[in-house]
Amino acid sequence: MIERLSLNSLKFFYYVARYESMTIAAERLFVTQGAVSKQLKSLEEMLGFALFIREARKLRLTQQGEILFDCCQQVFQ
């Protein structure tokens, strides 16, 4: 399954997790917030689990999201 993941989706996930905000991630990636949201939804569907707990105006990583973020930090730093 991992070989089918989009590197772009992982990069978008990394930025959202790093800044805890789709808006800031979109600004840093020079894309729309909708594009970021679509990439995250696609990634979560491909993986089969949620990566974020969505709260009022805040995102928090799930346990699986934390693991993926740790891996992405090694790749995108």
C-alpha positions as CSV (number, residue, x, y, z in Angstrom):
1,M,0.0,0.0,0.0
2,I,2.8,2.5,0.9
3,E,4.1,2.4,-2.7
4,R,0.7,3.8,-3.9
5,L,0.8,6.8,-1.6
6,S,1.2,10.2,-3.3
7,L,4.4,12.0,-2.2
8,N,2.4,15.2,-2.7
9,S,-0.3,14.1,-0.3
10,L,2.4,13.2,2.3
11,K,4.0,16.6,1.8
12,F,0.6,18.3,2.4
13,F,0.0,16.2,5.4
14,Y,3.4,17.1,6.8
15,Y,2.7,20.8,6.5
16,V,-0.7,20.6,8.1
17,A,0.6,18.5,10.9
18,R,3.6,20.8,11.4
19,Y,1.6,24.0,11.5
20,E,-1.6,22.4,12.9
21,S,-3.6,24.4,10.4
22,M,-4.8,23.9,6.8
23,T,-4.8,27.6,6.2
24,I,-1.1,28.1,7.1
25,A,-0.1,24.9,5.3
26,A,-1.9,26.2,2.2
27,E,-0.1,29.6,2.4
28,R,3.3,27.9,2.8
29,L,2.6,25.5,-0.1
30,F,1.2,28.3,-2.3
31,V,-2.1,26.4,-2.9
32,T,-5.7,26.9,-1.8
33,Q,-7.0,25.5,1.4
34,G,-9.4,23.4,-0.6
35,A,-6.5,21.7,-2.4
36,V,-4.9,20.9,1.0
37,S,-8.2,19.5,2.3
38,K,-8.7,17.4,-0.8
39,Q,-5.2,15.9,-0.5
40,L,-5.7,15.0,3.1
41,K,-9.0,13.4,2.5
42,S,-7.5,11.4,-0.3
43,L,-4.6,10.3,1.9
44,E,-6.9,9.3,4.7
45,E,-9.1,7.3,2.3
46,M,-6.1,5.5,0.9
47,L,-4.7,4.7,4.4
48,G,-8.1,3.7,5.7
49,F,-7.9,5.8,8.9
50,A,-8.2,9.3,10.2
51,L,-5.0,11.3,10.6
52,F,-6.5,14.3,12.4
53,I,-9.0,14.9,15.1
54,R,-10.9,17.9,13.8
55,E,-12.0,20.3,16.5
56,A,-13.5,23.8,16.3
57,R,-10.8,25.7,14.4
58,K,-8.1,23.3,15.4
59,L,-6.5,20.1,14.2
60,R,-4.9,17.5,16.4
61,L,-3.1,14.4,15.2
62,T,-4.5,10.9,15.9
63,Q,-2.1,8.2,17.2
64,Q,-1.7,7.0,13.6
65,G,-1.2,10.6,12.5
66,E,1.6,11.0,15.0
67,I,3.4,7.9,13.7
68,L,3.1,9.1,10.1
69,F,4.3,12.6,11.0
70,D,7.4,11.2,12.7
71,C,8.2,9.3,9.5
72,C,7.5,12.4,7.3
73,Q,9.8,14.6,9.5
74,Q,12.7,12.3,8.6
75,V,11.8,12.6,4.9
76,F,10.9,16.3,4.5
77,Q,13.5,17.9,6.7
